[in-house]
Amino acid sequence: MYEWIKALHIISVIAWMAGMLYLPRLYVYHADAPKGSDRSEMLKVMERRLLRAIINPAMGASFVFGIWAAVLGEWWHAPWFHAKLVLVIGMTALHGLFSRWRKEFERDANTRPAKFYRIMNEVPTVLMIVIVILVVVKPF
């Protein structure tokens, strides 16, 4: 059972990360789109659908299968697991920021330049790399 839960956790995380890497890229394009333009309106739909149909459910599934795997694997006392948990909380906070920014774009209230979103596009990548290293290498 543990191997199946772990596989479902990995699948969920892949879907979550795919969305977390793509959404800020959409924000880069949206920040340069004139407010009220056809491009801006199309990006609003894409951002909303990506968040609601893929990113949010994938995050929820990642939590469910991740907690289940942690219980079955008895990882609660492992130091690497505690570090991973802190980084997952950071990824979740970033998810919340991305959601807030989507609402700002929806209201045509974005004030940040495309460069800001280009930089923010790298944050989930860095978090993901460290999380994967912690889980695979278990350095402590």
N, C-alpha and C positions, 0 to 999 in steps of 0.2 A: 504493500500500500504506500509506503514512504516514497518509493521511486516514482509512482504515478503522481503523487501530490507534488513532489519536487519538479517533475516535468511540467505540470500545469502551472506551477509558480513561475518557472522560467518562461513559458509561453506568454503568460500574463505580463511579466516584466518586459519582454520584448515588445509587446504591443504598446505598453505604457511608454516605454522609451522612444519608440518610433514616433508617437504623438508628441512627446516632450521635445524631441529634436526638430520636428517639422513645424509646430505651432509658432515658435519665435521666428522662424524663417518667414512664415506668412506675415508676421508683424513687421519684418523688415520691409516687405513689399507694400504693406498697408500704410506704413508711416510715410512712404513716398507718394502714395495715391492721393489725388485731390479729394477732399471731403465731398461726399454726395455724388461722386463719379460712379460710373458703372463698375469700374474696377474695384473701388472701395466697397460698394454694395456686394459684389461677388465675393470679395475677401471676407466680409462679415459672415456670409452664409457658410463659407468653407471653414472659418475659425469656429463658429458655433457648432457645426456638425462634427468636426474633428474632436472638439472637447467633449461634447455630450454623447456621441456615439462610440468613440474609441477610447479617449484618454481617461475619462471618469470611470467607465466600467472596467477598464484594464487595471486602473489603480486599485479599485475595490477588490477585484479578483486577485491581484498581487498580494494584498493584505491578507485575504482569507487563506489562500494557499500557502503564503509565507508563514503565517502564524501556525497553521496546521502542520507544516513541515518542521517548524521549530519545536513544536510540542512532540511530534513523533521522533525527531532526531535528538531531542533533549539537548538543544543548543543553548538554553537560557543562561547557563553559567560560563559560557565560553567568552573570553575577552574580545576576540575578533567579532563575535556576534553583537556585543554591546556597541562596538565601533560602527558596525554595519547599521545597526538600529538608529544611531545618531544621524548617520548620513541619509538613511531613508526618511527620517523626520525632516531633514533639510530638503530632500527632493519633494516631499509632500508640501512643505512651505512654498517652494518654488512653483509647484503646481497651483497653489492658491494664488500666488502673484500672477501667474499666466492667466488664470481665470478672471482676476480683477482687471488686468489689462485688456482682455477681450471685451469686457463690459464697457471699458472706456472707449475702445474703438467703435463698439456698437452705438454709443451715444455721440460719436464724432468728437470725443473729448480728449483724444490722445495729444500729449504735448512733448513726447519724447522723440528724438530723431532716430532714423534707421540705424545709425551707428550703435546706439544704445542696445537695440535688439540684436544686432550682430554679436555684440559682446555677450549678452545674456544667452544667446544661442549656444555658447560654449559651456555654460555652467552645468547643464545636465550631463554633458559628455564627461566632464571632469568627475562629477559625482559618480557616474556610472562606472568609470574606469576604476576608481578607488574601491567601490563596492565589490566589483568583480574580483579584484585582487584579494580583498579581504576574504571573500567566500572560497576562492579556489586555493590560494596560497596559505590562508590561515596563519599569518605571520606571528601572531601572539595568542 
